[in-house]
Amino acid sequence: MDEHWSVAAHRHLKAAGVRQIGYVPDGGLRLLIERCLADNEIETVMCATEEEAVGLSAGAWLGGQKSAVFMQSSGVGNTINAIASLISSANFPFFAIVTMRGQWGEGNPWQVPMGQAVVPTLEAVGVKTFLAESPEAVDMMIESGLRMAYSTDTPVAVLVGQKVIGSKIWTAGKAVNQ
């Protein structure tokens, strides 16, 4: 695949009719966020917390629009109450793209615990998780995940693996892509 995975992701979001994106800034999602910000048909909202993005998603659905949430794996823990009480209890469709840390090649010990807890934590509150370990898998999983979320009112998270976004090593207090 010659193009960055964000090109196909943006295309699938558009094809699925997603009109709102709630996100917390993240380097692994930077190109996808920039594509959505540049798209006048998608309202892209930077949120203070990941939980706020979940609330935005529920509000979008109540207002008749499809949405998506973008976050890093370290923020998943912040969403659990909102997903369990709001999304799962009310049977709202929910779609998230989560960039993973704490996996292959991780160089920051602070990222490992939540990176390892993402799948069991999301699945415990009823979110179907799909881990994409290659750009081609991201493409297919986003397309399929959007269809599943919005055709069956199922919470879905596509986890973009660290092999796709790159590992980070820490040198002299700075993160460097590897």
N, C-alpha and C positions, 0 to 999 in steps of 0.2 A: 504494500500500500504506500503510494508516494505522498499522499497528503496527510496532514495531521488529523488525528482521530476526531478533533473538534469540528471539522468540516462536515463529516457524515452525521455527527451528533446534532449539529444545528439543523441540517437538512431534515432529519427525522423529527425533531421537535416541531419544525414548521409543518411538515406533512401531517403530523398528528393533531395540528390545530392548537398547540400550546401558545398561549398569549400572555402569560405572566411567568416570570422567573424570580424566585427569591433566593438569594445567595449570601454567603459569607465569603469574603475574599480568600483566595487560595491560589498559590502558584501553579499547582497542577491543573487548575481549571481556568487559568488566565486567558488562554486563547478562546475557549468556548464562551467565557463571560464577555470578552471583547466583541465576539461575533454577535452575541445577543444584544449587547448595548448598541451596536451599530444598526440593528434591525428595527426599523420604525414600527413594525407590526407586533413586536414583543415588548411588553413593559418589563423592564429588568430593574429589580429593586435590591439594593444592598441592605442587608439586615444586620442589626447589632448582634443577634444571636441566631443560632440554627433553629431554636424553638420558635422564634418570630417568623422564620421562613415557613415553618409548618403551618402556623396560623394564617399566614398570607395565602398558602395553598388552599386551605379550607375555605377561606373567604372568597377566593377566586371561583371555586366550584359553586359556592352558594350564589355567586353573582353571574353564573352561567359561562364561566371560562375555564379552560384547562390550564394547568400550571405545572411547573417542575421546581424542585429544590436542588441547589448545588451546595455541597459542603465537603470538607475534608473529614476523614475518619475520626480525627480527634474531637470533632464536634458532635458526633452521633449521640454520645451520652446526654448531651443537652436537649435532645429531641424526644426522649423516650416517654416522658409524661404526656407531652402533646400528642404523640402518635397513639399511645395506648388509650388515652381518654377521649381525644377528639376524632382522630382519623379512624381508628379501629372500631370504636363504639358507635360512631355515626355512619359507618360503612362508606366513607368518602373514598373516592379513588385518590391515589397518592403516588407520585413518581419522583424519585430522587436519583441524582448522580453523585456518587461519593468517591472522591479520590482517596486511595488507601496509602497509609503510612504504617510503619511497624512491621513490614513484610520483608521480602527479599532485599538484601543490601542495605537495610536501614542503618543509619549511623547515629541516630539520636535516641538514646535510651528512653527518653520521655514519651516517644511515639509508640513504643512497642506494646505496652499494656492495652491501650484502647484499640490499637490496630488489630490485636488478637481477639478482642472482645466484640468487635463490630457485628460479625455474623450471628453469634448466639444471642446477642442483645437485641438486634433487629428482629430476628426470628421469634424471640420470646414475646414480642408484642404484635406478631402477625404479619410482619413485612417479609415478602418473598425476596431473597437476595440472589443475585447472579454476579459472580466474579469473572471479570474479563481480564485475561492475562496477555492479550495481544490487541493491537489496533483493529484488526479484523473482527475479533470477538466483541470489542466495544461497539462497533457498527451494528452487528446483528443483535446484540443484547439490548441496545437502546431502542432499536426498532421494535423488537418483540416485547420488551418491557413496557413501552408506551402503550402498545396494543393491549397487553394484559391488564395494565392498570385501568385504562379507560374503557375497556370492553366488559370487564368483570368487577369493577369497583374494588380492586385488590391493591393494597399498598405494595409497591415494588421499589427496590433499590438496585441500581446497577453499580457495582463496585469496580472502579477502574484501578486495576492492580498496579503495584509499584513498578513492575517490569515495564508497564506502559508509560507511566509518568516519569520514571527514572528514580534512582535511589539518591539519597543525600548523604554526603559524608561531612563531618564537622572538622574544620581546620581553623585554628586560631579564632574560635568563637563565631565562625561564619559557616553557613550551609553552602555546599558546593554540589551541583548536580554531577552525578557519575554516569 
